[in-house]
């Protein structure tokens, strides 16, 4: 089973319209009034819990929620996203956007990332990754979570283009050239959560079209959770997604760009 992050009340007009991620009384798993992974148990309404087909790798299952966030961002580009797309940021969400875009047959994806290690890893997955923009795009996703990334997204958009902002930068305000937004006829939209798309995302994973575990860089046992949190907080660009596997008792492992795992010396 996998559970959604945003859980609406299920009875208000917002939930009835399918926008339960905007429910004024919603809870968010591990974030807002709902226990997260450190709790002794997790309880979800049946509508927010999804059964996985047999054979889904637990590592892939652990990343279905962020994959759903990325997938929903693609569909905020348009009802049927297609064509070349620039993705700003090659972190977890940016990489998952790229993997999902490829799986659903969108045009070529260009990842814009200033960290060399992240560009190198994106290239190992078969994507073009650059530090500076070579061109402008009709479709742009800002998955950077930084003010500078949002500025880059605006620069990356062609006149009349559409920009979807997925990342949170944690600041009350980010400078945006509103005159440019108007004069270039741009569309700038946000994307929150992953409402209504979980069956599609689970199918992408169950059929092997997207394997989100490919972006995991480190695996730890439950006894090594302190090390895992330290690794996740170390701000090393080579650290992508860190996973704690309670059922594993072996030493922590890190993954090379090839996806192979190794025990640190």
C-alpha positions as protocol buffer text, in pm:
chain_id: "A"
residue {
  index: 1
  type: UNK
  ca { x: 0 y: 0 z: 0 }
}
residue {
  index: 2
  type: UNK
  ca { x: 101 y: 360 z: -58 }
}
residue {
  index: 3
  type: UNK
  ca { x: -70 y: 662 z: 93 }
}
residue {
  index: 4
  type: UNK
  ca { x: -120 y: 1013 z: -40 }
}
residue {
  index: 5
  type: UNK
  ca { x: 27 y: 1318 z: 127 }
}
residue {
  index: 6
  type: UNK
  ca { x: -273 y: 1553 z: 99 }
}
residue {
  index: 7
  type: UNK
  ca { x: -585 y: 1410 z: 263 }
}
residue {
  index: 8
  type: UNK
  ca { x: -901 y: 1619 z: 236 }
}
residue {
  index: 9
  type: UNK
  ca { x: -1204 y: 1600 z: 462 }
}
residue {
  index: 10
  type: UNK
  ca { x: -1402 y: 1430 z: 184 }
}
residue {
  index: 11
  type: UNK
  ca { x: -1725 y: 1617 z: 251 }
}
residue {
  index: 12
  type: UNK
  ca { x: -1675 y: 1984 z: 160 }
}
residue {
  index: 13
  type: UNK
  ca { x: -1743 y: 2145 z: -179 }
}
residue {
  index: 14
  type: UNK
  ca { x: -1371 y: 2163 z: -255 }
}
residue {
  index: 15
  type: UNK
  ca { x: -1328 y: 1789 z: -205 }
}
residue {
  index: 16
  type: UNK
  ca { x: -1645 y: 1716 z: -403 }
}
residue {
  index: 17
  type: UNK
  ca { x: -1494 y: 1911 z: -694 }
}
residue {
  index: 18
  type: UNK
  ca { x: -1186 y: 1685 z: -685 }
}
residue {
  index: 19
  type: UNK
  ca { x: -955 y: 1949 z: -539 }
}
residue {
  index: 20
  type: UNK
  ca { x: -905 y: 1773 z: -207 }
}
residue {
  index: 21
  type: UNK
  ca { x: -543 y: 1894 z: -200 }
}
residue {
  index: 22
  type: UNK
  ca { x: -689 y: 2243 z: -141 }
}
residue {
  index: 23
  type: UNK
  ca { x: -942 y: 2138 z: 124 }
}
residue {
  index: 24
  type: UNK
  ca { x: -938 y: 2399 z: 403 }
}
residue {
  index: 25
  type: UNK
  ca { x: -947 y: 2115 z: 658 }
}
residue {
  index: 26
  type: UNK
  ca { x: -694 y: 1890 z: 485 }
}
residue {
  index: 27
  type: UNK
  ca { x: -412 y: 1709 z: 659 }
}
residue {
  index: 28
  type: UNK
  ca { x: -75 y: 1633 z: 503 }
}
residue {
  index: 29
  type: UNK
  ca { x: 116 y: 1319 z: 590 }
}
residue {
  index: 30
  type: UNK
  ca { x: 416 y: 1401 z: 804 }
}
residue {
  index: 31
  type: UNK
  ca { x: 363 y: 1775 z: 750 }
}
residue {
  index: 32
  type: UNK
  ca { x: 24 y: 1899 z: 870 }
}
residue {
  index: 33
  type: UNK
  ca { x: -173 y: 1728 z: 1149 }
}
residue {
  index: 34
  type: UNK
  ca { x: -109 y: 1374 z: 1022 }
}
residue {
  index: 35
  type: UNK
  ca { x: 160 y: 1135 z: 1143 }
}
residue {
  index: 36
  type: UNK
  ca { x: 450 y: 1062 z: 909 }
}
residue {
  index: 37
  type: UNK
  ca { x: 710 y: 789 z: 871 }
}
residue {
  index: 38
  type: UNK
  ca { x: 845 y: 817 z: 1227 }
}
residue {
  index: 39
  type: UNK
  ca { x: 507 y: 721 z: 1377 }
}
residue {
  index: 40
  type: UNK
  ca { x: 441 y: 370 z: 1505 }
}
residue {
  index: 41
  type: UNK
  ca { x: 148 y: 339 z: 1264 }
}
residue {
  index: 42
  type: UNK
  ca { x: -7 y: 526 z: 971 }
}
residue {
  index: 43
  type: UNK
  ca { x: -381 y: 549 z: 916 }
}
residue {
  index: 44
  type: UNK
  ca { x: -536 y: 670 z: 590 }
}
residue {
  index: 45
  type: UNK
  ca { x: -894 y: 700 z: 466 }
}
residue {
  index: 46
  type: UNK
  ca { x: -954 y: 428 z: 207 }
}
residue {
  index: 47
  type: UNK
  ca { x: -978 y: 692 z: -66 }
}
residue {
  index: 48
  type: UNK
  ca { x: -622 y: 805 z: 10 }
}
residue {
  index: 49
  type: UNK
  ca { x: -458 y: 461 z: 34 }
}
residue {
  index: 50
  type: UNK
  ca { x: -369 y: 272 z: -281 }
}
residue {
  index: 51
  type: UNK
  ca { x: -292 y: -96 z: -318 }
}
residue {
  index: 52
  type: UNK
  ca { x: 16 y: -181 z: -524 }
}
residue {
  index: 53
  type: UNK
  ca { x: 24 y: -469 z: -772 }
}
residue {
  index: 54
  type: UNK
  ca { x: 242 y: -766 z: -671 }
}
residue {
  index: 55
  type: UNK
  ca { x: 608 y: -739 z: -756 }
}
residue {
  index: 56
  type: UNK
  ca { x: 658 y: -362 z: -717 }
}
residue {
  index: 57
  type: UNK
  ca { x: 1003 y: -300 z: -570 }
}
residue {
  index: 58
  type: UNK
  ca { x: 979 y: -141 z: -221 }
}
residue {
  index: 59
  type: UNK
  ca { x: 1233 y: 121 z: -330 }
}
residue {
  index: 60
  type: UNK
  ca { x: 1009 y: 219 z: -621 }
}
residue {
  index: 61
  type: UNK
  ca { x: 704 y: 218 z: -393 }
}
residue {
  index: 62
  type: UNK
  ca { x: 880 y: 453 z: -149 }
}
residue {
  index: 63
  type: UNK
  ca { x: 912 y: 715 z: -423 }
}
residue {
  index: 64
  type: UNK
  ca { x: 564 y: 695 z: -575 }
}
residue {
  index: 65
  type: UNK
  ca { x: 450 y: 1004 z: -382 }
}
residue {
  index: 66
  type: UNK
  ca { x: 721 y: 1241 z: -516 }
}
residue {
  index: 67
  type: UNK
  ca { x: 676 y: 1083 z: -860 }
}
residue {
  index: 68
  type: UNK
  ca { x: 306 y: 1171 z: -838 }
}
residue {
  index: 69
  type: UNK
  ca { x: 397 y: 1532 z: -757 }
}
residue {
  index: 70
  type: UNK
  ca { x: 628 y: 1542 z: -1059 }
}
residue {
  index: 71
  type: UNK
  ca { x: 371 y: 1376 z: -1288 }
}
residue {
  index: 72
  type: UNK
  ca { x: 101 y: 1622 z: -1186 }
}
residue {
  index: 73
  type: UNK
  ca { x: 341 y: 1908 z: -1265 }
}
residue {
  index: 74
  type: UNK
  ca { x: 372 y: 1779 z: -1621 }
}
residue {
  index: 75
  type: UNK
  ca { x: -4 y: 1789 z: -1661 }
}
residue {
  index: 76
  type: UNK
  ca { x: -14 y: 2148 z: -1538 }
}
residue {
  index: 77
  type: UNK
  ca { x: 175 y: 2232 z: -1857 }
}
residue {
  index: 78
  type: UNK
  ca { x: -136 y: 2135 z: -2055 }
}
residue {
  index: 79
  type: UNK
  ca { x: -410 y: 1873 z: -2057 }
}
residue {
  index: 80
  type: UNK
  ca { x: -195 y: 1656 z: -2285 }
}
residue {
  index: 81
  type: UNK
  ca { x: 169 y: 1767 z: -2241 }
}
residue {
  index: 82
  type: UNK
  ca { x: 393 y: 1716 z: -2542 }
}
residue {
  index: 83
  type: UNK
  ca { x: 693 y: 1864 z: -2715 }
}
residue {
  index: 84
  type: UNK
  ca { x: 1036 y: 1978 z: -2593 }
}
residue {
  index: 85
  type: UNK
  ca { x: 1049 y: 2075 z: -2225 }
}
residue {
  index: 86
  type: UNK
  ca { x: 1312 y: 2248 z: -2012 }
}
residue {
  index: 87
  type: UNK
  ca { x: 1331 y: 2141 z: -1648 }
}
residue {
  index: 88
  type: UNK
  ca { x: 1514 y: 2373 z: -1410 }
}
residue {
  index: 89
  type: UNK
  ca { x: 1684 y: 2170 z: -1139 }
}
residue {
  index: 90
  type: UNK
  ca { x: 1804 y: 1809 z: -1145 }
}
residue {
  index: 91
  type: UNK
  ca { x: 1717 y: 1719 z: -789 }
}
residue {
  index: 92
  type: UNK
  ca { x: 1455 y: 1460 z: -689 }
}
residue {
  index: 93
  type: UNK
  ca { x: 1152 y: 1629 z: -845 }
}
residue {
  index: 94
  type: UNK
  ca { x: 1336 y: 1748 z: -1155 }
}
residue {
  index: 95
  type: UNK
  ca { x: 1470 y: 1400 z: -1229 }
}
residue {
  index: 96
  type: UNK
  ca { x: 1130 y: 1239 z: -1167 }
}
residue {
  index: 97
  type: UNK
  ca { x: 970 y: 1494 z: -1401 }
}
residue {
  index: 98
  type: UNK
  ca { x: 1220 y: 1394 z: -1669 }
}
residue {
  index: 99
  type: UNK
  ca { x: 1160 y: 1021 z: -1618 }
}
residue {
  index: 100
  type: UNK
  ca { x: 782 y: 1065 z: -1630 }
}
residue {
  index: 101
  type: UNK
  ca { x: 799 y: 1291 z: -1935 }
}
residue {
  index: 102
  type: UNK
  ca { x: 997 y: 1030 z: -2123 }
}
residue {
  index: 103
  type: UNK
  ca { x: 759 y: 754 z: -2016 }
}
residue {
  index: 104
  type: UNK
  ca { x: 449 y: 932 z: -2147 }
}
residue {
  index: 105
  type: UNK
  ca { x: 610 y: 1019 z: -2480 }
}
residue {
  index: 106
  type: UNK
  ca { x: 675 y: 1388 z: -2440 }
}
residue {
  index: 107
  type: UNK
  ca { x: 936 y: 1548 z: -2663 }
}
residue {
  index: 108
  type: UNK
  ca { x: 1303 y: 1579 z: -2565 }
}
residue {
  index: 109
  type: UNK
  ca { x: 1377 y: 1699 z: -2213 }
}
residue {
  index: 110
  type: UNK
  ca { x: 1659 y: 1936 z: -2124 }
}
residue {
  index: 111
  type: UNK
  ca { x: 1767 y: 1959 z: -1760 }
}
residue {
  index: 112
  type: UNK
  ca { x: 1927 y: 2285 z: -1648 }
}
residue {
  index: 113
  type: UNK
  ca { x: 2148 y: 2234 z: -1342 }
}
residue {
  index: 114
  type: UNK
  ca { x: 2459 y: 2419 z: -1220 }
}
residue {
  index: 115
  type: UNK
  ca { x: 2599 y: 2129 z: -1010 }
}
residue {
  index: 116
  type: UNK
  ca { x: 2831 y: 1910 z: -1218 }
}
residue {
  index: 117
  type: UNK
  ca { x: 2754 y: 1592 z: -1018 }
}
residue {
  index: 118
  type: UNK
  ca { x: 2382 y: 1628 z: -1083 }
}
residue {
  index: 119
  type: UNK
  ca { x: 2435 y: 1695 z: -1453 }
}
residue {
  index: 120
  type: UNK
  ca { x: 2654 y: 1387 z: -1472 }
}
residue {
  index: 121
  type: UNK
  ca { x: 2392 y: 1170 z: -1307 }
}
residue {
  index: 122
  type: UNK
  ca { x: 2113 y: 1305 z: -1530 }
}
residue {
  index: 123
  type: UNK
  ca { x: 2329 y: 1217 z: -1831 }
}
residue {
  index: 124
  type: UNK
  ca { x: 2369 y: 861 z: -1695 }
}
residue {
  index: 125
  type: UNK
  ca { x: 1989 y: 832 z: -1714 }
}
residue {
  index: 126
  type: UNK
  ca { x: 1996 y: 933 z: -2079 }
}
residue {
  index: 127
  type: UNK
  ca { x: 1902 y: 1301 z: -2048 }
}
residue {
  index: 128
  type: UNK
  ca { x: 2076 y: 1608 z: -2180 }
}
residue {
  index: 129
  type: UNK
  ca { x: 2184 y: 1827 z: -1888 }
}
residue {
  index: 130
  type: UNK
  ca { x: 2343 y: 2170 z: -1920 }
}
residue {
  index: 131
  type: UNK
  ca { x: 2454 y: 2452 z: -1693 }
}
residue {
  index: 132
  type: UNK
  ca { x: 2335 y: 2733 z: -1923 }
}
residue {
  index: 133
  type: UNK
  ca { x: 2038 y: 2757 z: -2156 }
}
residue {
  index: 134
  type: UNK
  ca { x: 2108 y: 2709 z: -2526 }
}
residue {
  index: 135
  type: UNK
  ca { x: 1757 y: 2804 z: -2638 }
}
residue {
  index: 136
  type: UNK
  ca { x: 1405 y: 2893 z: -2523 }
}
residue {
  index: 137
  type: UNK
  ca { x: 1120 y: 2649 z: -2472 }
}
residue {
  index: 138
  type: UNK
  ca { x: 742 y: 2663 z: -2497 }
}
residue {
  index: 139
  type: UNK
  ca { x: 721 y: 2444 z: -2184 }
}
residue {
  index: 140
  type: UNK
  ca { x: 929 y: 2499 z: -1871 }
}
residue {
  index: 141
  type: UNK
  ca { x: 915 y: 2338 z: -1528 }
}
residue {
  index: 142
  type: UNK
  ca { x: 1086 y: 2503 z: -1232 }
}
residue {
  index: 143
  type: UNK
  ca { x: 1176 y: 2220 z: -993 }
}
residue {
  index: 144
  type: UNK
  ca { x: 1471 y: 2403 z: -836 }
}
residue {
  index: 145
  type: UNK
  ca { x: 1316 y: 2537 z: -518 }
}
residue {
  index: 146
  type: UNK
  ca { x: 1531 y: 2850 z: -548 }
}
residue {
  index: 147
  type: UNK
  ca { x: 1471 y: 3213 z: -642 }
}
residue {
  index: 148
  type: UNK
  ca { x: 1750 y: 3194 z: -899 }
}
residue {
  index: 149
  type: UNK
  ca { x: 1586 y: 2885 z: -1050 }
}
residue {
  index: 150
  type: UNK
  ca { x: 1260 y: 3073 z: -1096 }
}
residue {
  index: 151
  type: UNK
  ca { x: 1447 y: 3355 z: -1268 }
}
residue {
  index: 152
  type: UNK
  ca { x: 1610 y: 3098 z: -1496 }
}
residue {
  index: 153
  type: UNK
  ca { x: 1269 y: 2947 z: -1574 }
}
residue {
  index: 154
  type: UNK
  ca { x: 1142 y: 3286 z: -1689 }
}
residue {
  index: 155
  type: UNK
  ca { x: 1449 y: 3325 z: -1909 }
}
residue {
  index: 156
  type: UNK
  ca { x: 1401 y: 2973 z: -2046 }
}
residue {
  index: 157
  type: UNK
  ca { x: 1045 y: 3033 z: -2162 }
}
residue {
  index: 158
  type: UNK
  ca { x: 980 y: 3132 z: -2520 }
}
residue {
  index: 159
  type: UNK
  ca { x: 735 y: 3416 z: -2584 }
}
residue {
  index: 160
  type: UNK
  ca { x: 386 y: 3281 z: -2523 }
}
residue {
  index: 161
  type: UNK
  ca { x: 530 y: 2989 z: -2324 }
}
residue {
  index: 162
  type: UNK
  ca { x: 400 y: 2822 z: -2009 }
}
residue {
  index: 163
  type: UNK
  ca { x: 595 y: 2783 z: -1684 }
}
residue {
  index: 164
  type: UNK
  ca { x: 499 y: 2546 z: -1403 }
}
residue {
  index: 165
  type: UNK
  ca { x: 658 y: 2606 z: -1062 }
}
residue {
  index: 166
  type: UNK
  ca { x: 694 y: 2287 z: -856 }
}
residue {
  index: 167
  type: UNK
  ca { x: 968 y: 2381 z: -610 }
}
residue {
  index: 168
  type: UNK
  ca { x: 924 y: 2564 z: -279 }
}
residue {
  index: 169
  type: UNK
  ca { x: 1203 y: 2809 z: -198 }
}
residue {
  index: 170
  type: UNK
  ca { x: 1093 y: 2888 z: 158 }
}
residue {
  index: 171
  type: UNK
  ca { x: 1094 y: 3264 z: 108 }
}
residue {
  index: 172
  type: UNK
  ca { x: 796 y: 3501 z: 143 }
}
residue {
  index: 173
  type: UNK
  ca { x: 878 y: 3675 z: -185 }
}
residue {
  index: 174
  type: UNK
  ca { x: 1081 y: 3606 z: -498 }
}
residue {
  index: 175
  type: UNK
  ca { x: 1164 y: 3883 z: -750 }
}
residue {
  index: 176
  type: UNK
  ca { x: 970 y: 3833 z: -1073 }
}
residue {
  index: 177
  type: UNK
  ca { x: 979 y: 4065 z: -1371 }
}
residue {
  index: 178
  type: UNK
  ca { x: 603 y: 4115 z: -1408 }
}
residue {
  index: 179
  type: UNK
  ca { x: 643 y: 4346 z: -1705 }
}
residue {
  index: 180
  type: UNK
  ca { x: 826 y: 4068 z: -1891 }
}
residue {
  index: 181
  type: UNK
  ca { x: 550 y: 3826 z: -1793 }
}
residue {
  index: 182
  type: UNK
  ca { x: 293 y: 4055 z: -1955 }
}
residue {
  index: 183
  type: UNK
  ca { x: 492 y: 4177 z: -2255 }
}
residue {
  index: 184
  type: UNK
  ca { x: 599 y: 3823 z: -2346 }
}
residue {
  index: 185
  type: UNK
  ca { x: 249 y: 3680 z: -2291 }
}
residue {
  index: 186
  type: UNK
  ca { x: 376 y: 3412 z: -2053 }
}
residue {
  index: 187
  type: UNK
  ca { x: 167 y: 3179 z: -1836 }
}
residue {
  index: 188
  type: UNK
  ca { x: 305 y: 3116 z: -1486 }
}
residue {
  index: 189
  type: UNK
  ca { x: 126 y: 2857 z: -1270 }
}
residue {
  index: 190
  type: UNK
  ca { x: 196 y: 2664 z: -954 }
}
residue {
  index: 191
  type: UNK
  ca { x: 139 y: 2294 z: -893 }
}
residue {
  index: 192
  type: UNK
  ca { x: 52 y: 2162 z: -547 }
}
residue {
  index: 193
  type: UNK
  ca { x: 44 y: 1796 z: -457 }
}
residue {
  index: 194
  type: UNK
  ca { x: -88 y: 1513 z: -669 }
}
residue {
  index: 195
  type: UNK
  ca { x: -469 y: 1504 z: -670 }
}
residue {
  index: 196
  type: UNK
  ca { x: -654 y: 1244 z: -874 }
}
residue {
  index: 197
  type: UNK
  ca { x: -360 y: 1089 z: -1059 }
}
residue {
  index: 198
  type: UNK
  ca { x: -238 y: 810 z: -832 }
}
residue {
  index: 199
  type: UNK
  ca { x: -375 y: 515 z: -1034 }
}
residue {
  index: 200
  type: UNK
  ca { x: -194 y: 647 z: -1344 }
}
residue {
  index: 201
  type: UNK
  ca { x: 132 y: 694 z: -1155 }
}
residue {
  index: 202
  type: UNK
  ca { x: 114 y: 351 z: -992 }
}
residue {
  index: 203
  type: UNK
  ca { x: 58 y: 201 z: -1338 }
}
residue {
  index: 204
  type: UNK
  ca { x: 371 y: 378 z: -1468 }
}
residue {
  index: 205
  type: UNK
  ca { x: 573 y: 213 z: -1192 }
}
residue {
  index: 206
  type: UNK
  ca { x: 404 y: -128 z: -1196 }
}
residue {
  index: 207
  type: UNK
  ca { x: 459 y: -162 z: -1573 }
}
residue {
  index: 208
  type: UNK
  ca { x: 823 y: -60 z: -1542 }
}
residue {
  index: 209
  type: UNK
  ca { x: 787 y: 253 z: -1756 }
}
residue {
  index: 210
  type: UNK
  ca { x: 922 y: 462 z: -1468 }
}
residue {
  index: 211
  type: UNK
  ca { x: 1154 y: 321 z: -1202 }
}
residue {
  index: 212
  type: UNK
  ca { x: 1190 y: 600 z: -947 }
}
residue {
  index: 213
  type: UNK
  ca { x: 1436 y: 389 z: -746 }
}
residue {
  index: 214
  type: UNK
  ca { x: 1691 y: 475 z: -1016 }
}
residue {
  index: 215
  type: UNK
  ca { x: 1747 y: 813 z: -848 }
}
residue {
  index: 216
  type: UNK
  ca { x: 1816 y: 670 z: -500 }
}
residue {
  index: 217
  type: UNK
  ca { x: 2174 y: 747 z: -400 }
}
residue {
  index: 218
  type: UNK
  ca { x: 2190 y: 599 z: -47 }
}
residue {
  index: 219
  type: UNK
  ca { x: 2019 y: 317 z: 141 }
}
residue {
  index: 220
  type: UNK
  ca { x: 2028 y: 271 z: 519 }
}
residue {
  index: 221
  type: UNK
  ca { x: 1883 y: 32 z: 775 }
}
residue {
  index: 222
  type: UNK
  ca { x: 1649 y: 148 z: 1050 }
}
residue {
  index: 223
  type: UNK
  ca { x: 1935 y: 130 z: 1303 }
}
residue {
  index: 224
  type: UNK
  ca { x: 2127 y: 371 z: 1081 }
}
residue {
  index: 225
  type: UNK
  ca { x: 1847 y: 627 z: 1055 }
}
residue {
  index: 226
  type: UNK
  ca { x: 2062 y: 895 z: 1223 }
}
residue {
  index: 227
  type: UNK
  ca { x: 2323 y: 850 z: 950 }
}
residue {
  index: 228
  type: UNK
  ca { x: 2050 y: 864 z: 689 }
}
residue {
  index: 229
  type: UNK
  ca { x: 1917 y: 1199 z: 815 }
}
residue {
  index: 230
  type: UNK
  ca { x: 2272 y: 1333 z: 831 }
}
residue {
  index: 231
  type: UNK
  ca { x: 2332 y: 1229 z: 471 }
}
residue {
  index: 232
  type: UNK
  ca { x: 2004 y: 1388 z: 357 }
}
residue {
  index: 233
  type: UNK
  ca { x: 2099 y: 1716 z: 525 }
}
residue {
  index: 234
  type: UNK
  ca { x: 2461 y: 1734 z: 409 }
}
residue {
  index: 235
  type: UNK
  ca { x: 2384 y: 1943 z: 97 }
}
residue {
  index: 236
  type: UNK
  ca { x: 2617 y: 1729 z: -113 }
}
residue {
  index: 237
  type: UNK
  ca { x: 2501 y: 1759 z: -477 }
}
residue {
  index: 238
  type: UNK
  ca { x: 2585 y: 1391 z: -525 }
}
residue {
  index: 239
  type: UNK
  ca { x: 2324 y: 1299 z: -261 }
}
residue {
  index: 240
  type: UNK
  ca { x: 1991 y: 1254 z: -433 }
}
residue {
  index: 241
  type: UNK
  ca { x: 1730 y: 1047 z: -250 }
}
residue {
  index: 242
  type: UNK
  ca { x: 1811 y: 876 z: 80 }
}
residue {
  index: 243
  type: UNK
  ca { x: 1598 y: 576 z: 181 }
}
residue {
  index: 244
  type: UNK
  ca { x: 1569 y: 394 z: 515 }
}
residue {
  index: 245
  type: UNK
  ca { x: 1476 y: 28 z: 471 }
}
residue {
  index: 246
  type: UNK
  ca { x: 1353 y: -115 z: 805 }
}
residue {
  index: 247
  type: UNK
  ca { x: 1367 y: -475 z: 681 }
}
residue {
  index: 248
  type: UNK
  ca { x: 1734 y: -459 z: 582 }
}
residue {
  index: 249
  type: UNK
  ca { x: 2014 y: -543 z: 826 }
}
residue {
  index: 250
  type: UNK
  ca { x: 2317 y: -504 z: 598 }
}
residue {
  index: 251
  type: UNK
  ca { x: 2553 y: -205 z: 603 }
}
residue {
  index: 252
  type: UNK
  ca { x: 2442 y: 121 z: 441 }
}
residue {
  index: 253
  type: UNK
  ca { x: 2500 y: 141 z: 70 }
}
residue {
  index: 254
  type: UNK
  ca { x: 2546 y: 415 z: -181 }
}
residue {
  index: 255
  type: UNK
  ca { x: 2473 y: 394 z: -549 }
}
residue {
  index: 256
  type: UNK
  ca { x: 2702 y: 490 z: -831 }
}
residue {
  index: 257
  type: UNK
  ca { x: 2578 y: 674 z: -1140 }
}
residue {
  index: 258
  type: UNK
  ca { x: 2522 y: 333 z: -1301 }
}
residue {
  index: 259
  type: UNK
  ca { x: 2269 y: 241 z: -1034 }
}
residue {
  index: 260
  type: UNK
  ca { x: 2494 y: -29 z: -885 }
}
residue {
  index: 261
  type: UNK
  ca { x: 2516 y: -40 z: -508 }
}
residue {
  index: 262
  type: UNK
  ca { x: 2832 y: -56 z: -301 }
}
residue {
  index: 263
  type: UNK
  ca { x: 2927 y: -68 z: 66 }
}
residue {
  index: 264
  type: UNK
  ca { x: 3140 y: 235 z: 157 }
}
residue {
  index: 265
  type: UNK
  ca { x: 3501 y: 149 z: 236 }
}
